[in-house]
Structure formats: C-alpha cells, structure tokens
Amino acid sequence: MKRTRQHVVPCIWFDDQAHEAARFYERVFPDVAIGPIDHYDAASSAVSGKPAGSVLTVEFSIGGFEIVALNGGPGLTLNPSISFMVNFDPLRLGGADHKSETKAKLDDAWKQLSVGGSVLMPLGEYPFCEWYGWVQDSFGVSWELMLTDPEGDPRPFIVPSLMFTGDVCGKAEEASERYISVFGDAERGLTARYPAGMEPDTEGTIMFTDFRLGNTWCAAMDSAQEHDFGFSEAISLMVMCDTQAEVDRYWEALSADPETGQCGWVRDAYGVSWQIVPERLNELLRDPDPDKAGRAMSAMLDMKKIDIAQLERAAAGE
C-alpha cells in the first residue's frame, strides 16, 4: 500500500510554547503551514496538570515535512542529539541560477534562528559543504542549515539527524541498519566514515549516513566529542500506523522493553524515543462529539501499547 502521509513524524516537546514556536518557524522558513491544533480536555489535564482548554499539540509542516509540537510541561529539556538538517536547494527555491538568492534565504533563516539561541557550528565554509551552520534556537530546537549543490542529487528539505554520543557512540551504523530492517520499505543512502587522525572519533565509525524509512529520510552520525546530552523524549519519532498489526509490529521491534512505555511511547536499545501511533487515534480524539473524544482520551491514557479496538469501544461508551 502506498502511504500518502509521512511515515515518521518528529514530535518536539515544549513546556507551553508549541504554538509560539510554530508561528516563529512560519516566519523563518519558506512554505510553512500550521495544521490542526488540539487542546487538553479534562482527562489529559488531570494527568498532566495543564489547564483544560490549553494547547496540547500543534501540527505544522515545513516544505511539506510534518512536525508535531507538544506542550508537555517543564519535565524535559531539548538538546542537539536530534537536530533538523535543512537543505536550501536552489533547484527547490527557484532554479540552479538562483544560488545567490537561495544563500540569502539561508542567511536570513540563520539570523532569525540565532536570536536568543546558541551557535553550535558557525555559519561558513566547511569541507563537506560550501555554506553550513548549526544553531540551537531560543526554544532549544537544533537546526543544521546547508546550501545544497544544485548539481548533486535532490535532497529532502528537512531531514531529522540523530547524533550517537556517550555510551552509544559508535552505534550509528548498527542502529540505522536496525531501523532499516524494522521498516522494510527502507534503504540506505550515503555513508561517510571517519578517517584516521580525527581523534577522539574512531576510524571507520559514521561521520554521516542517511537512510529512508518509508517515505521519510533520516540521517545519523557518531560523535566521540565530549557532550553533556543524549537522546531523550524531548524529541520523539512518531511512527504513523494504519492497522493494529502495524502497531504491534513496530511496538515489539522498536521497544527495548515492550513491557514499559506509556500512551504509545517506547524507547529503543539506543535510547531513541518513538511513539507508535495508529491514525485512528487522531480520528477518535478529534471526534466532533466531545464525549466520545473524551472517552477515547481517557482510554488512551491508561494504555501502554495503543489498542485500536479498545479505543473504539471506549469512544462508543461500551
């Protein structure tokens, strides 16, 4: 079956700035669309402590790439272990002869993202890219801005990039192979390895690799540099499922411990957080009948792995 919706959707955890962040990115990037905005109901408010009626999630897209912003509270802090590579491609933004115009758009985005943020790698020329910079914005979200060579292969506008550090440094290749095997409809793209003489990084480990999971491209790298962060639930990867069989398969394959997790969230053996989400869940939570939607929400909050049939029974009041 050809999937039309994005298969893997990043979910970014904010305290209560989800809508503010989406509106900010609408000003920073081209082709941003803000989609459905969901709110806390009585059940989710009681669990989270967030006021009923306040914003729960905001769905938005950048260049067609879907992202969910979640107001989850102050419990988690964003860090650069998962960043978003943004490929400013002259072919996408006007044509190969629009390189200077495309670079100007990148520079403008960099300027806005840098205000109140922190620069991780200064904007400039690098051996791997003629114009590149890595910045953590004022909300804590990390962005890698790249001027793409129009003579090269077309690149997705947004690519989530996973950095394997600390105890999982050196595991980027193993993890990405695991993800490719789990998704099935997947493939490896480019791979670049660290050469000798780039200590503390070990020769042969992954400097960069990208891979497709369904219709979503991701990237990964190892970093043996000293970092005070690692993967956390602050950015999770939502796997959108059509059937209970898909939910079951991804839950078992991606969870390091299938007995743990809550509300569809699991953590894999490398520390990356995933949400295994049936499309039917969103339909039930957005039912125009608030009583049905509320019963579905209450049922979901009591689940570990999402059970579609149980959700439907709860929504129907059975």
PyMOL commands that set and color helices and strands:
alter all, ss='L'
color gray80, all
select helices_A, chain A and resi 18-28+42-48+96-114+166-168+172-183+244-254+279-285+290-301+308-315
alter helices_A, ss='H'
color red, helices_A
select strands_A, chain A and resi 8-14+32-39+55-62+65-71+82-88+118-126+129-136+142-147+158-164+186-193+206-213+216-222+235-241+265-267+273-278
alter strands_A, ss='S'
color yellow, strands_A
deselect
rebuild
show_as cartoon
